[in-house]
Amino acid sequence: MIYINILLIAAIWVFLLDLSGAWQSMTTHISEWLTNGKIRKPIELKPFSCSLCMTFWTGLLYILIAGRFTVPTVAYVCLIAYLTPRIKDTLIVADAMLARLFNLLISRKDG
């Protein structure tokens, strides 16, 4: 179960940081606030703006708290963190496939 949880942690970070735009919106507002409106672009706050970094650190913290801090689990966290770009691609493909399926179902209903 711990391995599935680490994968879900990665998917959550990928969604929040890479796909939803929430992080960029928030850091844009922070940038604007810190510069009194002179700069309106997202701030790069590593490791907080990087899904790979956040997956790695959150995964390590999770296995430490769960009492499963071993070489294999650390290696798994590293592997999943490394694969965050592929997780992003997978989520995008899943979204495209669902959109196509819904469009197909809607066109059959109308026809």
N, C-alpha and C positions, 0 to 999 in steps of 0.2 A: 504493500500500500504506500510506503514511503516513496517509492520510485514514481508512482502515478502522481502523488502530491507534488513532487519536484517538477514533473512535466507540466502540471496544472499551474504551478507558480510561474513557470516560464511563459506559458500561454497568457496568463494575466498580465505580466509585465510587457509582453509584446503588444498586447491589445492596448494597454494604457499608454505606453511610450511611443510605439511605432504606428499604430493604426487609428486610434481614436482622435488624436489631435488635442486631447485634454492637457497633456504636459506642455505642448508648444503654446497653447492658449494661456495657460497659467504663467509660464515663464515670460511670455510677451507682456502680460499685465505687470509682472514683477519688474521687468526691465523698464517699462513705461513709468511705473511708480518711483523707482530708484533714480531715474533721470528727469523727473518732473515732466514727462511727456516728450522729451527730446529724442529718445530712442524707442522705437516700437518693433523690436525684433526679439525672438526667443533668446534667452541666455543659455549657454552651454554649461551645465552644472554636472560634470562627471563626478561620480558614477551615477548620479540620479537621472540623467537623461539618456542612459544607455541600457537597453534591455539585456544585453549580454552581462554587463556589470551588475545590474540589479538582480538578475537571476542567480549569478554566482554568489553574491554576498547574502542574499535572502536564503538561497539553498544551503549555504554553509551554516547560517544561523539556525535554520530549520533542523538540519541533521544534528547540530550540537544540542539544541533544546530537546530533540526527540531521543537523545542518547544513542544515536546511530553514527557517530563520527568515526568512520573507519576509512581505510584507503579506498575500498571499492565504492563507498557512497560518495566520497569526495571526488573520485574519478567520474562517477555518474553525474554529479552536479556540474563538473567541468565540461563534460560532453554535452549535456543539455544546454548549458550556457553558450557553448560554441555553436550549437545548432539553432540559436534563436533566429537568425536570418531565414533558415528553412522553415521554422515554425511560422514565421510571418508569411512566407510564400504559401504555406499550406492553408493558413486561415484565409488568405486572399482567394485561393483556388476554390476552397469550400464555399465562400461567399458567392463567387461567380457561378458555381455549379447550382447552388440553391436558387439564385436569381433566374438561371436558365430553366430550371425545373418549374418554378412558379410561373414564369412566362408561358411555358408549354401548357401547364394546367389551366391557366387563364384563357389561353387561345382555344383550347379544346372546349372549355365551358361556353365561350362566346360562339363557337362555330357549330 
